[in-house]
Amino acid sequence: MHISEATNSSGSVSEFILLGFPCRREIQILLCVMFSLIYLLTLLGNAAIICAVWSSRKLHTPMYILLANFSFLEICYVSSDVPKMLANIISQTKSISYAGCLLQFYFFFSMCAAEGYFLSAMSFDRFLAICRPLHYPTIMTYQLCAQLVVFCWAGGFLSILMPAVLMSRVPFCGPNVIDHFFCDLGPLLALSCAPVPKTTLTCATVSSLIIFITFLYILGSYTLVLRAVLRVPAGSGRNKAFSTCASHFLVVSLFYGSVMVMYVSPGSRSHPGTQKFVTLFYCMATPFFNPLIYSLRNKDMKDALKKVLCASEISKNTE
């Protein structure tokens, strides 16, 4: 790695070195194979949910439309940093261009924000379905569902626009080595040539607002849902409501638990090893487990997935 060559004629950094996982070559190859397998299974699992919702008319409801968009988001989310991480594990240079680093920062955190918004929209949908069942068809129309989808996608990208613009103005003149596997906020700010308190404060404020507002909204929604479910007499309806909400809340816990440990816990950023492990969990493990959680705990989704698999088998046999 030639760190001295990573500056342009004006003295500013033109590329960064992502250290990733510095260890023996054999272990790096093992990590690459393991992460590649998880990445491939994540893509297949989320794509299967999208295909199931698309192919089954029974699943053309707001809850599953939001779930299909959420699965597509997970594909984009995990693809914003994992392919570059895999390439750098087996690469000798482990470099990423300055523009590529900023783009990775913007897309990764935009997907993070959009994930929080989609989880909030899904909790709103479950709140209406369980707490306001008679009004659900008139409130949660396809038009409102489409508006929620547009808001989640656009909100994710717009929320991180200001931090991304501010990060593009941070002066980097060396060193250019990031002890991480992607361009995370903390390691990038640590390489700044001069103090940037406004950028640091803005990024911290935006991330905290997104995390806490969406989390508190989701927590409040599922608290009301749980109260409503407990009032329902024991039976299949109560069990189905519990099963659906439990799967949703499990996904919320996985995502927000790891994100809060990373960006809210006071000492988490001071230990690079802990930082990498927690980041790896919420950027790879959460998207990997989501299809399993939603498909294994949902009978309608399991039936739709079986039909998709049967249809693919029939098409192969006819060929």
N, C-alpha and C positions, 0 to 999 in steps of 0.2 A: 504494500500500500504506500503510494507516494503522496504523502500529505502535503509536502511543499509544493507540488504541482497543482494543487486544487485551488489556487487563487489566480484571478485574472490580472491584467495589466494595471488596474486601478487599486489592486490590493484587497479587493473584496472576494469572498469565497464564491467559487463557481460550481463546486460540488461538495457533497458531504460523504463521509465514510460511516456506514452503519455497521458497528461491530457485531451486532446480532448475538450469537452464542459462541463466544471464543472457547473452543475446546479442541480435543484431538480430532483428526480428520475422520477416523472411524465413527466417532460419536456424531459428528456433523452429518455424515452420510445417513446414519440411522435416524437422526432427527428429521432430515429432509424427506426420507421415505415415510416416516410416521406422519409428519405434517401434511405431506402430499395426499396420503390416504384419507386423513380427516377432512382435508379440503375437498377432495373428490366426493366423499360421502355427503358432505354438507351441500354441495351443489346438486347432487342426485336427490337427496331427501327433500330439499326445498322446491326443486323443479317438479318432483312427484306431487307435492301438494298443489302447486299451480295447475298442473295437468288434471288432477282430480277435480278441482273446483271448476276448471274450464269445461271438462267433458260431462260432468254430472249436472243436469238441470235442477236436481234436488238441492244442490249446494249453491245455486244462484241466489243467495240471500246476503243481506248486508254483512252478517258475521263472517261468512266465508269469503266474501269479496275483500273485506279488510284483511283476512288471514292470507289470501293469495297475494295481495300487495305486500304484506309483511314478509312473506316468504321471498318475494322478488327483492325486497329491500335487503334481506339477509344475504342473498347471493351477491348483490352489489357491495354490501358492507364487508363481507369476508374477502371479496376480490379487490378491495381498495388497498390492501396492504400485504396479504398473504402471498400472492404470486411474486412480488418483489422480495419478500423475506426468503422464499424458497430459492430464488435465483441467487441471492446474496450468500446463502448457506454454502452453496457449492462453488461460488465464485471466489477468485483470489483477490480481486480489487474491492468488492463490497461497496461500491460507490453508487451514489444517486445524485443527479444534477440538482442544482439550486432550484430551478423551476419545477422539476419533478418532485422535489421534497415539499415545496409549498402546495403543489396540487394534491399530493398525497395527504398532507395535513388537512386541507380544505375538504376533500371528499370523505375522508375517514370520519372527521368530526361532524360533517353534515349528515352522514348516515347514522351516527350516534344520536344526534338530535332528532332526526326523523323517526328513529326507533322509539324514542321516548314519546313522541307525538302519536305514533301508531298504537302503542300500548295504551295510551290515554283514550284514543278513539275506540279501541276494542273494549276498554272498561266501561266507557259511556254506553256502548251498544249493549253490553251485558246488564248494565244498570237499568236501561229502559226495558229490556226483554223480561227481566225478573221482577223489578220493582214497579214497572208501569206496563204490564202485559196488555191491557186493553187499549192503551194509547200507542203501543209500539208500532203497529202498521201505519198509523197516520203520521207519527213523528219521524221514525227511521225509514224514510222513503229512499228509493234508489237515487233520487236527486240529492238528498242530504248525504247519503253514503258517498256519492261521487265528489261532493264538496269537501267532505272530510278527507278523502283520499288526496285530493289536490292540495288541501291545506297542509297535510302531513308532509307531502313531498316538497312543496314550495317552502313551507316553514323551516324544514331541515336545512335547505340550502341558503335561505335568507338569514337564518339565525347566526350562521357561522361566517357570513360575508364580511362583517366588520372586523372580527378577530383575524380573518385571513388577510384582509387589506393591511391591518396594522402589522401583522407578522411579515408582510412583504417589505415593510419599511424598517425593520429591525436591522441594524448594521452587523454584518458578519465579516470579520477580517482574519480569522484564524484564532485558535485551532478549529478544525472542521470535523473532528471525530465525535460521533454520537454513540454513546454506550447504550444502544437500543436496537431493535430490529425494524423500527419504522420512525418516521419523523413525528415524534410526540411533542407536545407543547413544552413540558418542563425541560427536557434535554436541549431543545432548540433555544429556549430563552437563556439557558446557562451558557451558551456559546456566543452570546451577544457581546460586541466590543464595548458597548457603553450601557449604563443602566437604562432600562425602558419601563419605568414604573406605570405609565399610562397604559401601555400595552398589556403588562402583567395584570393590572387591576381590571381592565376591560375583559380580558380573556377569563379571568377568575370569576368576575361578576356574571358574564353570559353563561358560562358552564354551570355555575351554582344555581342560577335562576331556572335554567332548563331542567336540571336534575331535580331540584327540590319542588318546583311547581308541578311538574308532571308526576313525580312520585307521590306527593301529598294528594293530588287529585285522584290518582289511581287507588291509593290507600283508602281515601274517603269513599270512593265508588264501591269498592269491594267490601268495605265495612257495612254499607247500607245493603248491599246484595246479600251478605251473610246473615244480617238480621232478618231480611225478607225470607230467605231460604229456611231459616230455623223456625219460622212461623208456619211453613207449609207442612201439612200432615205427612208422616213417613210414607214413602211409596216411590214409584218409578220416576215421577216428575221431580221429586226432591233429590233423588239420587243423580238424575241427569244434570240438574242444575249445579249440584255440588261438583260433579265430575268435570263439567265444562269450566266452571269458575276456578276449580283447583288447578287445572292445566294452565289457565291464563295466569293465575297468581304465581305459579311455579316459575314460569318464564320471566315474569316481572322480578321475582326474587333473585333469579340467576343474574339478570342483567344489572339491576340496580345495586345488588349486593356487591358485585365486583367493581362497578363504576365508583361507588361511594368509598370503597376501600382505597381506590386509586386516587381519586380527586378530592376527597373530603378528609380522609384520615391524615392526621398531622405528620406522622413520620414515614408515610409510605413512599414518598418520592426520594428520600435520602438513601435508600438501599436499591441500587440498580437491579440486583437479582430479584428482589420482591416485586419491583416495578415491572420487570419483564414477565414474571410469572402471572401476575394479576392481569396485565394487559393481554397476555396470551389467552387467558381464560375468557375474558369477555369479548375478545375479537375472534376466537376460534371455537371455544367450547360451547358458548351460548348459541350461536347459529347452528352448531352441530346437533345439540340436544333439542332444539325447538321442534323440528319435524317429528322426532320420536315422541315428545311430550304430547303434541297435538294429535298425532295419528293413533297412538296407543290408547289414549283416554277418550276417544271420540268414535262412536260406532258408525255414524254417517260417513266420517272421513275414511275409516277402515274399509267400509263397503265400496266407496268410490275408488279407493286405491286398488282394491282387488279387481274391480272392473277394468281399470286402466291397465293393470298387469295382464289380465286375461285377454284384453284386446290386443296388446302388443304380442302376446304369445300366438294368438290366432293369425295375426298378420305375418309373423315369422314363418308359421307352418304353411300358409298359403303360398309364400314365396318359394 
